[in-house]
Amino acid sequence: MTITKDTIIADILKIAPNSVPLFQSIGMHCLGCAMASGETLEEACAAHGVNLDEFLEELNAFVE
């Protein structure tokens, strides 16, 4: 599965639970909160001031 900007955070964690440290390294510590269950990667990056394209590339490389 390729992760896109529209992929829901909860879905990413289902397919790649070992990606949690990547999210935590950029300040996304509340992965279990209600917002994360319905928030897209794009929304989460915007909320945390993270460059979406860079993180998306890193995340997809990690999942592969």
C-alpha positions as CSV (number, residue, x, y, z in Angstrom):
1,M,0.0,0.0,0.0
2,T,1.2,3.5,-0.9
3,I,0.5,6.1,1.7
4,T,-0.9,9.4,0.3
5,K,-1.7,12.8,1.8
6,D,-5.3,11.6,2.1
7,T,-4.5,8.4,4.0
8,I,-6.1,8.4,7.5
9,I,-3.6,8.2,10.4
10,A,-5.4,5.2,12.0
11,D,-5.2,3.3,8.7
12,I,-1.4,3.9,8.5
13,L,-1.0,2.6,12.0
14,K,-3.0,-0.5,11.1
15,I,-0.8,-1.4,8.2
16,A,2.5,-0.2,9.8
17,P,2.2,-0.2,13.6
18,N,6.0,0.0,13.7
19,S,5.8,3.5,12.2
20,V,4.8,5.0,15.5
21,P,8.4,6.2,16.3
22,L,8.4,8.2,13.0
23,F,5.3,10.0,14.0
24,Q,6.6,10.6,17.5
25,S,9.9,12.0,16.1
26,I,8.0,14.8,14.5
27,G,5.9,15.6,17.5
28,M,2.8,13.5,16.8
29,H,2.5,11.9,20.2
30,C,-1.2,11.7,20.5
31,L,-1.7,8.9,17.9
32,G,-4.5,7.3,19.9
33,C,-6.6,10.4,20.4
34,A,-9.9,10.9,18.7
35,M,-8.5,13.3,16.1
36,A,-6.0,10.8,14.9
37,S,-8.6,8.2,14.1
38,G,-10.2,10.4,11.5
39,E,-7.4,12.8,10.5
40,T,-5.6,12.5,7.2
41,L,-1.8,12.7,7.0
42,E,-2.1,16.1,5.3
43,E,-4.2,17.4,8.2
44,A,-1.9,16.0,10.8
45,C,1.2,17.5,9.2
46,A,-0.5,20.9,8.8
47,A,-1.5,20.8,12.5
48,H,2.0,20.0,13.6
49,G,3.9,22.2,11.2
50,V,5.5,19.3,9.4
51,N,6.5,19.3,5.7
52,L,4.0,16.9,4.2
53,D,6.1,15.9,1.1
54,E,9.2,15.2,3.1
55,F,7.3,13.1,5.8
56,L,5.3,11.3,3.2
57,E,8.5,10.3,1.4
58,E,10.1,9.1,4.6
59,L,7.0,7.2,5.7
60,N,6.5,5.4,2.4
61,A,10.2,4.4,2.3
62,F,9.9,3.1,5.9
63,V,6.7,1.1,5.1
64,E,8.3,-0.5,2.0
